[in-house]
Amino acid sequence: MTQNKKKLWGGRFQEKASSVLEKIGESISFDHKLYKEDIQGSIAHARMLTAIGILSGEECARLEKALAQILGEIEEGKLEFKPELEDIHMHIESRLTELIGETGKKLHTARSRNDQVTQDVRLFILNQGKEILESVVSLRRAFYEKAKRSVDVILPGYTHLQVAQPIRASQYLLSWFWALERDQELFRFALGASAELALGAGAMAGVNYPTDREILRKELGLSKISHNSMDAVSSRDHILQFLFAGVQFMIHASRICEDIILYSSQEFGILRLPDSLTTGSSIMPQKKNPDIAELIRGKAGRVIGNLNHVLVMLKGLPSTYNRDLQEDKLALFDSIETIRISLEGIRAMVEGWVWVPERAESSLKNGFATATDLADFLVGVKNVPFRTAHELVGTLVGVCVEQKKTLFDLSETERKKISEFFVGQEYEDAVSLSLSADKKISYGGTSRKRQEEQLKIALESLEEAENLRL
């Protein structure tokens, strides 16, 4: 048998495919990941062909049995992948024909690889995306549980990476909890774009058979049917939307990891990672490196790059299917694997780290974290105009810095030189670290009352999300 006869599309070709064509054209090295979805779509297609009279019930049963066998062979590593068969669709169809002969050749009636592959990818995004959604919700649960146990831990809050104000650790943890809720909803929205039936669109213009796409939709458990065959085979909006959701998550993940890297460093030291999640140095025996956080921070760039890759690939394509679209899967597969491992890594760190309250207190004191509270005391209790209060407290801080003191250990004599109000118990209460957080009484703030309120709302949000994924 000549080489061109081995190609399922080779009927009109007289010359065999060149080696460079096969090397640059094969996609089986990566699209084998679609085998479950390809078989799932093929079974649905066979049932639809049976319903419209193109296949008999016996033929459909033989096809389904053979497809189930191929599924097992792939999962057991018994089906050899060959570059000359190009992609997963051709591998499955070729093996199907080996198993059941002419009946296997009937399966491709009324479909093209164009609508077949876009449907496979949509199903793959749905299957993988649901697992990612579950992991996002699990990570939210980890943040919630740690926040619930951290209400009484007081940390420095930062702006410009400088100590700003005291916050409850729960406030910090819940800030990421709510960011992850947005990621969760964006992933859920993106999955909706993949829950559309493209199968039945053919190569681009539809097919010459009275197919029943509603049967296909129901068999595949999808929510809608594409209205236009040209749009169905050429659109990759579902990939873009999923990748954008992935990028948003990875940006959050990278920032969480940056916090972990900083906060566990010698200079900050307000949290400590367990030994099991860190590495040592080959030369410096004292080192304890936050490698997981650093690697996830680095991986975020890959996912951002993958979205950019697909955007640039799509921007100049003419209507309907073009072979360039084969390249979309590399970006998608890599992003999915990266997102999944990043979710796992962050959850392990969140569950494993411990706070170091004494280092947090030292940072708060040396960073003059209650200076704003002192200014507000002057305004609210002593009726000092805010700008005057700001200037007085700024002067006090300057003296502390000059004398290498804090608001807590600068002598009362020195304080009184700046303002007669900087004395006594009122002053002590105004700069108190323990009282500062509870002064932030606005909705969403860091006071205990507001934190208890926020934890209650967070739990309701979390339980709703956990019930939705069932």
C-alpha positions as CSV (number, residue, x, y, z in Angstrom):
1,M,0.0,0.0,0.0
2,T,1.4,3.4,-0.9
3,Q,1.9,6.1,1.7
4,N,-0.9,8.3,0.4
5,K,-3.4,5.5,0.7
6,K,-2.6,5.3,4.4
7,K,-3.9,8.8,4.8
8,L,-7.6,8.9,5.5
9,W,-7.7,12.1,3.4
10,G,-5.3,10.9,0.7
11,G,-7.7,10.0,-2.1
12,R,-6.7,12.7,-4.6
13,F,-3.0,12.8,-3.9
14,Q,-0.4,11.0,-6.1
15,E,2.7,11.8,-4.1
16,K,3.4,10.7,-0.6
17,A,3.6,13.3,2.2
18,S,7.1,14.7,2.7
19,S,8.8,14.1,6.1
20,V,8.7,17.8,6.9
21,L,5.0,18.0,6.3
22,E,4.5,15.1,8.7
23,K,6.8,16.6,11.3
24,I,5.3,20.1,11.2
25,G,1.7,18.8,10.7
26,E,1.4,16.2,13.4
27,S,-0.4,17.1,16.6
28,I,-0.7,13.6,18.2
29,S,2.2,14.5,20.4
30,F,-0.1,16.8,22.4
31,D,-3.7,16.4,21.2
32,H,-3.7,12.8,22.5
33,K,-5.0,14.5,25.7
34,L,-8.3,14.8,23.9
35,Y,-8.9,11.1,23.5
36,K,-11.8,10.9,26.1
37,E,-13.6,13.8,24.6
38,D,-13.1,12.5,21.0
39,I,-14.6,9.2,21.9
40,Q,-17.4,10.9,23.9
41,G,-18.2,13.0,20.8
42,S,-18.0,10.0,18.5
43,I,-20.4,8.0,20.6
44,A,-22.9,10.9,20.5
45,H,-22.4,11.2,16.8
46,A,-23.0,7.5,16.2
47,R,-26.2,7.6,18.2
48,M,-27.4,10.7,16.2
49,L,-26.6,8.9,12.9
50,T,-28.6,6.0,14.1
51,A,-31.5,8.2,15.0
52,I,-31.7,9.6,11.4
53,G,-31.3,6.3,9.7
54,I,-27.7,6.4,8.5
55,L,-26.5,3.7,10.9
56,S,-28.4,0.7,12.0
57,G,-28.9,-0.2,15.6
58,E,-26.5,-3.1,15.3
59,E,-23.9,-0.9,13.6
60,C,-24.2,1.7,16.4
61,A,-23.7,-1.0,19.0
62,R,-20.6,-2.3,17.3
63,L,-19.2,1.2,17.0
64,E,-19.8,1.9,20.7
65,K,-18.3,-1.4,21.8
66,A,-15.2,-0.7,19.6
67,L,-14.9,2.8,20.9
68,A,-15.0,1.6,24.5
69,Q,-12.2,-0.9,23.6
70,I,-10.1,1.9,22.1
71,L,-10.6,4.0,25.2
72,G,-9.3,1.2,27.3
73,E,-6.3,0.6,25.0
74,I,-5.3,4.3,25.2
75,E,-5.7,4.4,29.0
76,E,-3.6,1.2,29.3
77,G,-0.9,2.5,27.0
78,K,-1.5,-0.2,24.4
79,L,-2.4,2.1,21.4
80,E,0.7,3.3,19.7
81,F,0.7,6.9,18.6
82,K,2.2,7.4,15.1
83,P,3.1,10.8,13.6
84,E,1.9,9.7,10.2
85,L,-1.6,9.4,11.6
86,E,-1.4,13.1,12.5
87,D,-3.9,13.5,15.3
88,I,-6.0,11.8,17.9
89,H,-9.0,11.8,15.6
90,M,-7.2,9.8,12.9
91,H,-5.7,7.4,15.4
92,I,-9.1,6.5,16.8
93,E,-10.8,6.3,13.4
94,S,-7.9,4.2,12.0
95,R,-8.1,1.8,15.0
96,L,-11.9,1.7,14.7
97,T,-11.6,0.5,11.1
98,E,-9.1,-2.1,12.1
99,L,-11.5,-3.5,14.7
100,I,-14.8,-3.4,12.8
101,G,-13.9,-2.8,9.2
102,E,-16.4,-1.0,6.9
103,T,-18.7,0.0,9.8
104,G,-15.8,1.9,11.3
105,K,-15.5,4.0,8.1
106,K,-19.2,5.1,8.4
107,L,-18.6,7.0,11.6
108,H,-17.2,10.1,9.9
109,T,-20.4,10.6,7.9
110,A,-21.8,14.1,8.3
111,R,-18.8,15.5,10.3
112,S,-15.4,17.0,9.6
113,R,-12.2,17.2,11.7
114,N,-13.0,20.9,11.8
115,D,-16.2,20.6,13.9
116,Q,-14.9,17.5,15.6
117,V,-11.8,19.1,17.1
118,T,-13.5,22.3,18.3
119,Q,-16.1,20.1,20.0
120,D,-13.4,18.0,21.6
121,V,-11.7,21.1,22.9
122,R,-14.9,22.5,24.3
123,L,-15.6,19.2,26.1
124,F,-12.0,19.1,27.4
125,I,-12.4,22.6,28.8
126,L,-15.6,21.6,30.5
127,N,-14.2,18.5,32.0
128,Q,-10.9,20.1,33.2
129,G,-12.6,23.3,34.1
130,K,-15.0,21.7,36.5
131,E,-12.0,20.1,38.4
132,I,-10.3,23.5,38.4
133,L,-13.4,25.1,39.8
134,E,-13.5,22.6,42.6
135,S,-9.9,23.3,43.4
136,V,-10.6,27.1,43.5
137,V,-13.4,26.5,45.9
138,S,-11.2,24.2,48.0
139,L,-8.5,27.0,48.1
140,R,-11.2,29.4,49.2
141,R,-12.1,27.0,52.0
142,A,-8.4,26.9,53.1
143,F,-8.3,30.7,53.3
144,Y,-11.6,30.8,55.2
145,E,-10.5,28.2,57.8
146,K,-7.2,29.9,58.4
147,A,-9.0,33.3,58.7
148,K,-11.4,31.9,61.2
149,R,-8.4,30.8,63.4
150,S,-6.5,34.0,62.9
151,V,-8.9,36.7,64.1
152,D,-6.9,37.5,67.2
153,V,-3.5,37.7,65.3
154,I,-2.6,41.3,64.7
155,L,-0.4,42.0,61.6
156,P,1.1,45.0,59.9
157,G,-0.9,46.0,56.9
158,Y,1.3,47.5,54.1
159,T,0.9,50.2,51.5
160,H,3.9,50.9,49.2
161,L,5.4,47.9,51.0
162,Q,5.8,50.1,54.1
163,V,4.1,49.5,57.4
164,A,0.7,51.2,57.2
165,Q,-1.8,50.2,59.9
166,P,-2.5,47.2,62.2
167,I,-4.9,44.6,60.7
168,R,-6.3,41.3,61.9
169,A,-4.7,38.4,60.1
170,S,-8.3,37.3,59.1
171,Q,-8.7,40.6,57.2
172,Y,-5.6,39.8,55.2
173,L,-6.6,36.2,54.5
174,L,-10.2,37.1,53.5
175,S,-8.9,39.7,51.0
176,W,-7.6,36.7,49.0
177,F,-10.8,34.7,49.7
178,W,-12.8,37.3,47.9
179,A,-10.3,37.7,45.1
180,L,-10.7,33.9,44.6
181,E,-14.4,34.2,44.5
182,R,-14.1,36.5,41.5
183,D,-11.8,33.9,39.9
184,Q,-14.4,31.2,40.6
185,E,-17.1,33.2,38.9
186,L,-14.9,34.0,35.9
187,F,-14.1,30.4,35.4
188,R,-17.8,29.5,35.7
189,F,-18.6,32.1,33.1
190,A,-15.8,30.8,30.8
191,L,-17.2,27.3,31.1
192,G,-20.5,28.5,29.8
193,A,-18.8,29.5,26.6
194,S,-17.6,25.9,26.1
195,A,-21.0,24.4,26.8
196,E,-22.0,25.0,23.2
197,L,-22.5,22.4,20.5
198,A,-20.2,22.9,17.4
199,L,-20.5,19.3,16.2
200,G,-22.7,19.2,13.1
201,A,-21.2,22.3,11.5
202,G,-19.1,20.1,9.2
203,A,-16.1,21.7,7.5
204,M,-17.6,25.2,7.6
205,A,-20.9,25.3,5.6
206,G,-22.9,22.5,7.3
207,V,-23.4,19.0,6.0
208,N,-25.6,17.3,3.3
209,Y,-27.5,15.2,5.8
210,P,-30.7,15.9,7.9
211,T,-28.7,15.7,11.1
212,D,-30.4,16.2,14.4
213,R,-28.1,18.5,16.4
214,E,-30.5,18.5,19.4
215,I,-29.8,14.9,19.8
216,L,-26.1,15.7,19.9
217,R,-26.6,18.5,22.4
218,K,-28.5,16.3,24.8
219,E,-26.1,13.4,24.4
220,L,-23.1,15.7,25.3
221,G,-25.0,17.5,28.1
222,L,-24.5,20.9,26.5
223,S,-26.7,24.0,27.1
224,K,-26.9,25.4,23.6
225,I,-26.3,24.9,19.9
226,S,-24.1,27.1,17.7
227,H,-26.3,29.1,15.3
228,N,-23.8,29.5,12.4
229,S,-21.6,26.7,11.0
230,M,-18.8,29.1,9.9
231,D,-18.6,30.6,13.4
232,A,-18.7,27.2,15.0
233,V,-15.6,25.9,13.4
234,S,-13.5,29.1,13.5
235,S,-14.3,30.6,16.9
236,R,-11.9,30.2,19.7
237,D,-13.6,32.6,22.0
238,H,-14.2,29.7,24.5
239,I,-10.4,29.2,24.7
240,L,-9.7,32.9,25.1
241,Q,-12.3,33.2,27.9
242,F,-10.9,30.2,29.7
243,L,-7.4,31.5,29.4
244,F,-8.3,34.9,30.6
245,A,-9.9,33.4,33.6
246,G,-6.7,31.4,34.1
247,V,-4.6,34.6,33.7
248,Q,-6.6,36.4,36.3
249,F,-6.2,33.5,38.8
250,M,-2.5,33.2,38.1
251,I,-2.0,37.0,38.7
252,H,-3.7,36.5,42.1
253,A,-1.7,33.4,42.7
254,S,1.6,35.2,41.8
255,R,0.7,38.1,44.2
256,I,-0.2,35.6,47.0
257,C,3.2,33.9,46.5
258,E,5.0,37.2,46.5
259,D,3.4,38.0,49.9
260,I,4.5,34.5,51.2
261,I,8.0,35.1,49.9
262,L,8.3,38.5,51.5
263,Y,6.5,37.7,54.8
264,S,8.6,34.6,55.4
265,S,11.9,36.4,54.8
266,Q,14.3,37.3,57.5
267,E,13.5,41.0,57.1
268,F,9.7,40.5,57.6
269,G,9.5,37.2,59.4
270,I,5.8,37.4,60.2
271,L,5.0,33.9,58.9
272,R,6.9,30.6,58.8
273,L,6.5,27.9,56.2
274,P,6.9,24.3,57.2
275,D,10.1,22.5,56.3
276,S,8.2,20.1,54.0
277,L,7.3,23.0,51.7
278,T,10.7,24.6,51.5
279,T,14.2,23.7,50.3
280,G,17.7,24.2,51.4
281,S,20.9,25.5,49.7
282,S,23.6,23.3,48.3
283,I,26.2,25.6,49.9
284,M,24.6,27.7,52.6
285,P,23.3,25.3,55.4
286,Q,21.2,28.0,57.1
287,K,18.9,28.6,54.1
288,K,15.2,27.8,54.0
289,N,13.9,28.8,50.6
290,P,10.2,29.3,49.6
291,D,10.6,27.4,46.3
292,I,7.0,26.6,45.8
293,A,6.0,30.2,46.0
294,E,8.8,31.3,43.7
295,L,8.0,28.6,41.1
296,I,4.3,29.5,41.0
297,R,5.2,33.2,40.7
298,G,7.3,32.2,37.7
299,K,4.6,30.0,36.2
300,A,2.2,32.9,36.1
301,G,4.2,34.4,33.3
302,R,3.7,31.2,31.2
303,V,-0.1,31.4,31.5
304,I,0.0,35.1,30.6
305,G,2.2,34.2,27.6
306,N,-0.2,31.5,26.5
307,L,-3.1,33.9,26.4
308,N,-1.0,36.3,24.4
309,H,0.0,33.5,22.0
310,V,-3.6,32.6,21.2
311,L,-4.6,36.3,20.8
312,V,-1.8,36.9,18.4
313,M,-2.5,33.7,16.5
314,L,-6.1,34.6,16.0
315,K,-5.9,38.3,15.2
316,G,-5.1,37.9,11.5
317,L,-6.9,34.8,10.5
318,P,-9.5,34.9,7.7
319,S,-12.9,33.4,8.2
320,T,-13.6,29.7,9.2
321,Y,-11.0,27.0,9.8
322,N,-7.3,27.5,9.3
323,R,-4.5,25.1,10.3
324,D,-3.0,27.8,12.5
325,L,-5.7,26.8,15.0
326,Q,-3.9,23.6,15.7
327,E,-1.6,25.7,17.9
328,D,-4.3,26.7,20.3
329,K,-4.2,23.4,22.2
330,L,-0.5,23.7,23.3
331,A,-1.3,27.0,25.1
332,L,-4.5,25.6,26.5
333,F,-3.1,22.3,27.8
334,D,0.0,24.0,29.3
335,S,-2.2,26.6,31.1
336,I,-4.5,24.0,32.5
337,E,-1.7,21.9,34.0
338,T,0.0,25.1,35.4
339,I,-3.2,26.3,37.0
340,R,-3.9,23.0,38.6
341,I,-0.4,22.6,40.2
342,S,-0.5,26.2,41.3
343,L,-3.8,25.7,43.1
344,E,-2.4,22.7,44.8
345,G,0.8,24.4,45.9
346,I,-0.9,27.5,47.3
347,R,-3.4,25.5,49.2
348,A,-0.5,23.5,50.8
349,M,1.2,26.7,51.8
350,V,-1.9,28.4,53.2
351,E,-2.7,25.3,55.3
352,G,0.9,24.9,56.5
353,W,2.2,28.3,57.4
354,V,2.2,29.7,60.9
355,W,2.1,33.3,62.1
356,V,4.9,34.8,64.1
357,P,3.0,37.4,66.3
358,E,6.1,38.7,68.0
359,R,7.7,39.7,64.7
360,A,4.5,41.3,63.6
361,E,4.3,43.3,66.8
362,S,7.9,44.5,66.3
363,S,7.2,45.6,62.7
364,L,4.1,47.4,63.9
365,K,5.9,49.3,66.6
366,N,9.0,50.2,64.5
367,G,6.8,51.1,61.6
368,F,4.7,53.6,63.6
369,A,1.6,51.7,62.5
370,T,-0.8,53.6,64.9
371,A,0.3,57.1,63.9
372,T,-3.1,57.5,62.0
373,D,-4.9,56.4,65.1
374,L,-3.1,59.1,67.1
375,A,-4.0,61.8,64.5
376,D,-7.7,60.6,64.6
377,F,-7.6,60.9,68.4
378,L,-6.5,64.5,68.1
379,V,-9.3,65.2,65.7
380,G,-12.1,63.3,67.3
381,V,-11.3,63.8,71.0
382,K,-9.3,67.0,71.2
383,N,-11.0,68.8,68.3
384,V,-7.7,69.5,66.5
385,P,-8.1,70.2,62.7
386,F,-6.9,67.1,60.8
387,R,-4.1,68.9,58.9
388,T,-2.8,70.2,62.2
389,A,-3.1,66.8,63.8
390,H,-1.3,65.2,60.8
391,E,1.6,67.7,61.2
392,L,1.9,67.1,65.0
393,V,2.0,63.4,64.6
394,G,4.4,63.6,61.7
395,T,6.7,65.7,63.9
396,L,6.4,63.1,66.7
397,V,7.4,60.3,64.3
398,G,10.4,62.4,63.1
399,V,11.6,62.8,66.7
400,C,11.2,59.0,67.3
401,V,13.2,58.2,64.2
402,E,16.0,60.7,65.2
403,Q,16.2,59.1,68.7
404,K,15.7,55.6,67.5
405,K,12.5,55.2,69.6
406,T,8.9,54.2,68.9
407,L,5.6,55.8,69.8
408,F,5.7,53.4,72.8
409,D,9.1,54.1,74.3
410,L,9.7,57.8,73.6
411,S,9.6,59.6,76.9
412,E,6.5,61.5,77.9
413,T,8.7,64.6,78.4
414,E,9.8,64.5,74.7
415,R,6.2,63.9,73.6
416,K,4.9,66.8,75.6
417,K,7.4,69.2,73.9
418,I,5.4,68.5,70.7
419,S,1.9,68.5,72.0
420,E,0.3,68.7,75.4
421,F,-2.1,66.0,74.2
422,F,0.7,63.4,73.9
423,V,0.6,62.3,77.5
424,G,-1.3,60.1,79.9
425,Q,-3.7,57.1,79.3
426,E,-5.5,58.8,76.4
427,Y,-2.2,58.8,74.5
428,E,-1.5,55.2,75.4
429,D,-4.9,54.1,74.2
430,A,-4.6,56.1,71.1
431,V,-1.4,54.3,70.0
432,S,-2.4,50.9,71.3
433,L,-1.8,48.1,68.8
434,S,-4.5,45.9,70.4
435,L,-7.1,48.7,70.2
436,S,-6.2,50.0,66.8
437,A,-7.8,47.3,64.7
438,D,-11.1,47.5,66.6
439,K,-11.3,51.2,65.7
440,K,-11.8,50.3,62.0
441,I,-15.6,49.9,62.3
442,S,-16.7,50.7,58.8
443,Y,-18.2,47.8,56.7
444,G,-15.5,45.6,55.4
445,G,-13.1,46.8,58.0
446,T,-10.7,45.0,60.3
447,S,-12.5,45.4,63.7
448,R,-13.4,42.2,65.4
449,K,-17.1,42.9,64.9
450,R,-16.7,43.5,61.2
451,Q,-14.4,40.4,60.9
452,E,-17.0,38.2,62.6
453,E,-19.6,39.7,60.2
454,Q,-17.3,39.1,57.2
455,L,-16.6,35.5,58.2
456,K,-20.3,34.8,58.4
457,I,-20.8,36.2,54.9
458,A,-17.7,34.4,53.6
459,L,-19.1,31.1,54.9
460,E,-22.4,31.6,53.2
461,S,-20.6,32.4,50.0
462,L,-18.4,29.3,50.4
463,E,-21.2,26.9,51.1
464,E,-23.2,28.2,48.1
465,A,-20.1,27.6,45.9
466,E,-19.6,24.1,47.4
467,N,-23.2,23.2,46.7
468,L,-23.1,24.5,43.2
469,R,-20.3,22.2,42.1
470,L,-22.2,19.0,43.2
